[in-house]
Structure formats: structure tokens, C-alpha cells
């Protein structure tokens, strides 16, 4: 099998260094476990939201997708807006962690939520998750609902597909035999290597993600461009075999659309019992999680849902800082419409959805409180400065 390095490099690694010109928002690690670090960011305003926001990033790639270069960092924007911000940084697993599965990550997310509540004294937290992290969050919310627990006040899902019967480009290649072969391959290795995932995603959109770089780097001999998203995209992580198998089985079986189809941590999963309000963001040119598939979240959740369609692709929908003159987003409260009709009748808004989301989040923030003078608490004292240790693991 070929190495991921055989593909032309999309960005010169010498242009970026995590902790120096990427992931530079000030903060500290307030909890470290075998599975994750929890980073609390330093407040940048005199008053902050009483309820913290916990970011649950995808288990694929590093967490600093939400903390890229200054001026483009969601974390930087959030703390500047008075959000009390925590973010999970997943450990990069090796074959020694081959048995980590969906429940491993569910327990970790619950532990992070508990720590954020303890540190801030808040009754509830808000949670933001993306892609595979969104799938994890939805499952965790169903677990909380089954137990009659309510630690989460709101959920933001970015480029997340919960209804896996919705058409996606990845789905076109997935058959039961292909999934079984993929599970067997990662089981034999202990992990799914990040380079293998990167090649799959790149070939879904070859003109943008492969041939442009082949022409530029190999044929023309040009130096790769300095672009933080492309550097982050090449900073691969691995998936443990157990979690990879769970994700693929859920992709095939679509359990979030059904009642009690799976059991996690001793409870049945029934999304209809989840009463948390959702803010769902999709990208109109997304090639990995097409916006129509994200829109189908309306058929999975039964609680209040706000759907926002950004004018960009998979990652650019998330990294969408204010100030881009080309950025816009679409809103339409009528989620009974089919996707095409929803878009035809949607209102168009110039700028980034970040500002719209911040207003929405304010309704679930629990009011203001004075910003804390120090990070962490007696139970969770601040340790290493952000971005922590796990983000540097190769």
C-alpha cells in the first residue's frame, strides 16, 4: 500500500507550527485522561456566559480546526464574544488503543462535560460538535435522555450527517462487503491510518484536492501554498479499530433514525426523547457531507432545530470568520420543505454564520457572570498551556 506522503503535499509544513502560528488562543489543559485533554480558554471579556461551551471535535484530524491562524480562529472569535470556552483534544491512538470504541468516546465526552460544569459551577453546558464528533454527540444526548439527565442546554452540529440513508459521496462506495473488508483491515492493523482516510476524501473531489497540487508542485515545480486549512488537513490522526468498526456499522444500520436500535452505556438510543435545541450548519458545496444530507437531521431530531446553509464547503463552512466579502449563508424556518424548495425560498444573508450563531447561543447561555480570574478549579487545576500535549502526537 502506498504512503500518504506519495500524494503531493498541499501545504508546506515549514510555514506552520502548532502553538506558534496555529492553535495560539491562550488557555490551559484542565483535565488529561488516557483518551483526551480538556482545554479551557482564557476569557477575553469582563463578563462571560454563565454556561460554558464544550467543543467536541471529530476524532479524525486534530482539534485545532477550531483554532487555526489568528483572525481565522473560531476559538479566538468565541472568547472575544464572551463565550466560556472548553475544547476536547483527542489523543492520537496507536495499535495499543485498538479496543477504543464508540463507548470510549462517549464516556470521554461525558467526563469533559462534567469537568466543565464543575469548573464553572454551571447547571448545564452548551456543546458544539462537527462531523464524526456530531454523531458521537447525538448518541450521547440520547443516552442522557434515556437516563433522565439534562446536562446539555443546546447542541450545535457542524457538517454532520445523522441520517446515514441520506445520499453522500462516501455512501456511494459503501456496501456491506466493502465495510466488512474495511473493518477487517483496521482490525488487523489495530488502527485506521489517517493517510488512508485523507486519500479517500481527496479523491472524492480530485480536481480541487489532488490534481491542482500535482500540477502546481510536481509539474510546475512551485512551492506549496501557505494555507492553514491544508496544513491541518495533512496533520493526520488514526482511528482505533474498535471505533472505526462502530462508525461503519452505524453508517450501515442507521440506528439514530430508529427507536432502541442500539444500546450504549447500558441505555437504548432513541433520538425522539432528546429535547435539546439544535443549531445545524451545512455547506452548499460540501463534497463529504452534502447539505441535503445534513438537512435530513430534521427527520432524526424531534426538538427545535435551526438550519443554516453556508456558501462554502466541508471545512470552509466551519472556518468562516467574519470579514470575508464572499461569505454568505441562507436561513429558512420552514423545515417541512424538501431541500430544493427550502433553498429556493430561503433568505440570503451576507457574511459569516458565526455572528448569527452567537446570537442564537446567547439564548441558551444562562446569562452573564464576571469572568473568572483564574482557569480550572481545585479539582481540575490548570496544567500545560494550550494547545496541550496530545495535539503534537504523530
Residue pairs with C-beta under 8 A, 6 or more apart in sequence:
1 196
3 195
4 193
4 194
4 195
4 196
4 198
4 199
4 236
5 195
7 198
7 199
7 202
7 210
7 213
8 210
8 213
8 214
8 216
8 217
8 218
8 224
9 213
9 217
9 224
9 234
10 209
10 213
10 224
10 225
10 227
10 230
10 233
10 234
11 224
11 225
11 226
11 227
11 228
11 230
11 231
11 234
12 223
12 224
12 225
12 226
13 231
13 234
15 226
15 231
16 22
16 226
16 228
16 231
18 62
18 64
18 235
18 387
18 391
18 392
19 387
19 391
19 392
21 69
21 70
22 64
22 67
22 68
22 69
22 228
22 231
22 232
23 64
23 67
23 68
23 386
23 387
23 391
24 67
24 70
24 73
25 41
25 67
25 73
25 75
25 76
25 79
25 386
26 41
26 42
26 385
26 386
27 39
27 40
27 41
27 42
27 85
27 375
27 385
27 386
28 39
28 40
28 42
28 375
28 376
28 382
28 383
28 384
28 385
28 386
29 37
29 38
29 39
29 89
29 382
29 383
29 384
29 385
29 386
29 388
29 389
30 38
30 39
30 40
30 86
30 115
30 119
30 375
30 376
30 377
30 380
30 381
30 382
30 383
31 37
31 38
31 111
31 112
31 115
31 380
32 38
32 383
32 388
32 389
32 390
33 108
33 111
34 91
35 90
35 91
35 100
35 104
35 105
35 107
35 108
36 88
36 89
36 90
36 91
36 108
36 112
36 390
37 88
37 89
37 91
37 388
37 389
37 390
38 86
38 87
38 88
38 89
38 112
38 115
38 116
38 380
39 63
39 86
39 87
39 88
39 89
39 386
39 387
39 388
40 85
40 86
40 116
40 119
40 375
40 376
40 382
41 75
41 78
41 79
41 85
41 86
41 87
41 386
42 79
42 375
43 79
43 82
43 84
43 371
43 372
44 79
44 80
45 79
45 80
45 81
45 82
45 371
46 370
46 371
47 82
47 368
47 369
47 370
47 371
48 82
48 83
48 84
48 368
48 369
48 370
48 371
48 372
49 82
49 83
49 84
49 361
49 362
49 365
49 366
49 367
49 368
49 369
50 84
50 120
50 122
50 365
50 366
50 367
50 368
50 369
51 84
51 120
51 122
51 123
51 124
51 125
51 126
51 153
51 364
51 365
51 366
52 83
52 84
52 85
52 86
52 116
52 117
52 119
52 120
52 122
52 125
52 126
53 78
53 83
53 84
53 85
53 86
53 125
53 126
53 127
53 128
53 361
54 86
54 87
54 88
54 112
54 113
54 116
54 125
54 126
54 127
54 128
55 63
55 66
55 75
55 85
55 86
55 87
55 88
55 127
55 128
55 129
56 88
56 109
56 112
56 127
56 128
56 129
56 130
56 133
56 134
56 136
56 137
57 63
57 65
57 66
57 87
57 88
57 89
57 90
57 129
57 130
57 133
58 65
58 130
58 131
58 132
58 133
59 90
59 105
59 132
59 133
59 136
59 237
59 239
59 243
60 131
60 132
60 194
60 197
60 237
60 239
61 194
61 232
61 233
61 235
61 236
61 237
62 89
62 232
62 235
62 237
62 391
63 87
63 88
63 89
63 90
63 387
63 391
64 232
64 387
64 391
65 130
65 232
65 315
65 318
65 319
66 73
66 74
66 75
66 87
66 318
67 73
67 74
67 75
67 76
67 87
67 386
67 387
68 228
68 229
68 232
68 319
69 228
70 76
71 321
72 228
72 319
72 321
73 321
74 318
74 319
74 321
74 354
75 85
75 87
77 321
77 322
77 354
78 85
78 358
79 85
81 358
82 368
83 358
83 361
83 365
84 120
84 122
86 112
86 115
86 116
86 125
88 108
88 109
88 112
89 387
89 388
89 390
89 391
90 237
90 390
91 97
91 390
91 393
92 237
92 238
92 390
92 393
92 394
93 100
93 191
93 237
93 238
93 239
93 240
94 190
94 191
94 238
95 189
95 190
95 191
96 190
97 190
97 191
97 240
98 187
98 190
98 191
98 240
98 241
98 242
99 240
99 241
99 242
100 240
100 242
100 243
101 240
101 242
101 243
101 245
101 246
102 136
102 139
102 242
102 243
102 246
102 247
102 250
102 264
103 264
103 265
104 240
104 242
104 243
105 136
105 243
106 136
106 139
106 140
106 143
106 264
106 265
107 265
109 136
109 137
109 140
110 140
113 125
113 127
113 151
113 152
114 151
115 380
116 122
116 125
117 123
117 124
117 125
117 151
118 377
118 379
118 380
119 376
119 377
119 379
119 380
120 372
122 366
123 366
124 150
124 151
124 152
124 153
124 366
125 151
125 152
125 153
126 152
126 153
126 154
126 155
126 156
126 361
126 364
126 365
127 137
127 152
127 154
127 155
127 156
128 155
128 156
128 158
129 136
129 137
129 155
129 156
129 157
129 158
129 160
130 157
130 158
130 159
130 160
130 318
131 158
131 159
131 160
131 288
131 289
132 247
133 160
134 157
134 158
134 159
134 160
134 162
135 160
135 161
135 162
135 247
135 250
135 256
137 155
137 157
138 155
138 157
138 160
138 162
138 256
138 271
138 274
138 300
138 301
139 256
139 264
139 269
141 152
141 155
141 271
141 274
141 276
142 256
142 264
142 267
142 269
142 270
142 271
142 273
142 274
143 264
143 265
143 267
143 269
144 150
144 151
144 152
144 274
145 270
145 273
145 274
145 275
146 267
146 268
146 269
146 270
146 273
147 267
152 276
153 276
153 364
153 366
154 276
154 277
154 278
154 279
154 361
154 364
155 276
155 277
155 278
155 279
156 278
156 279
156 280
156 281
156 357
156 361
157 278
157 279
157 280
157 281
157 294
157 297
158 281
158 317
158 318
159 281
159 282
159 283
159 286
159 288
159 289
159 294
159 314
159 317
159 318
160 280
160 289
160 294
160 297
161 168
161 289
161 293
161 294
161 296
161 297
162 256
162 257
162 271
162 296
162 297
162 300
162 301
163 254
163 256
163 257
163 293
163 296
163 297
163 299
163 300
164 171
164 250
164 251
164 252
164 254
164 256
164 257
165 254
165 257
166 290
166 292
166 293
166 296
167 290
167 292
167 293
168 288
168 289
168 290
168 293
169 204
169 287
169 288
169 290
170 200
170 204
170 288
171 251
174 248
174 251
174 252
176 252
179 248
179 249
179 251
179 252
182 192
182 244
182 248
183 241
183 244
183 245
183 248
183 249
185 192
186 192
186 239
186 241
186 244
186 245
187 241
187 245
189 241
190 240
190 241
191 238
191 239
191 240
191 241
191 244
192 238
192 239
192 241
192 244
193 236
193 238
194 236
194 237
194 238
194 239
195 236
197 236
197 239
198 233
198 234
198 236
201 209
201 288
202 209
202 210
203 209
203 210
204 287
204 288
205 287
213 224
216 222
216 224
216 225
217 224
224 230
229 315
229 316
229 319
233 315
239 247
250 256
250 262
253 261
253 262
255 261
255 262
255 269
256 269
256 271
256 300
257 271
257 299
257 300
259 268
259 270
259 272
260 268
260 269
260 270
261 269
262 268
262 269
263 269
271 300
271 301
271 302
272 302
274 301
274 302
274 303
275 302
275 303
276 303
277 303
277 304
277 305
277 306
277 364
278 297
278 301
278 303
278 304
278 305
278 306
279 305
279 306
279 308
279 357
279 360
279 361
280 294
280 295
280 297
280 305
280 306
280 307
280 308
281 294
281 308
281 309
281 310
281 317
281 318
281 353
281 357
282 289
282 290
282 291
282 294
282 295
282 307
282 308
282 309
282 310
282 317
283 289
283 291
283 309
283 310
283 311
283 312
283 313
283 314
283 316
283 317
284 291
284 309
284 310
284 311
284 312
284 330
285 311
285 312
285 313
286 294
286 313
286 314
286 317
287 313
287 314
288 314
289 314
291 309
291 339
292 339
294 307
295 307
295 335
295 339
295 342
297 305
297 307
298 305
298 307
298 335
305 335
306 333
306 360
307 331
307 332
307 335
307 342
308 329
308 330
308 331
308 353
308 356
308 357
309 329
309 330
309 331
309 343
309 346
310 316
310 317
310 320
310 327
310 329
310 353
311 326
311 327
311 328
311 329
311 330
312 320
312 327
320 327
320 352
320 353
320 354
321 352
321 354
322 351
322 352
322 354
322 355
323 352
324 351
324 352
327 350
327 351
327 352
328 348
328 349
328 350
328 351
329 348
329 349
329 351
329 352
329 353
329 356
330 343
330 346
330 347
330 348
330 349
331 346
331 347
331 349
331 356
332 342
332 343
332 345
332 346
332 347
334 342
334 345
335 342
337 345
349 356
374 382
375 382
376 382
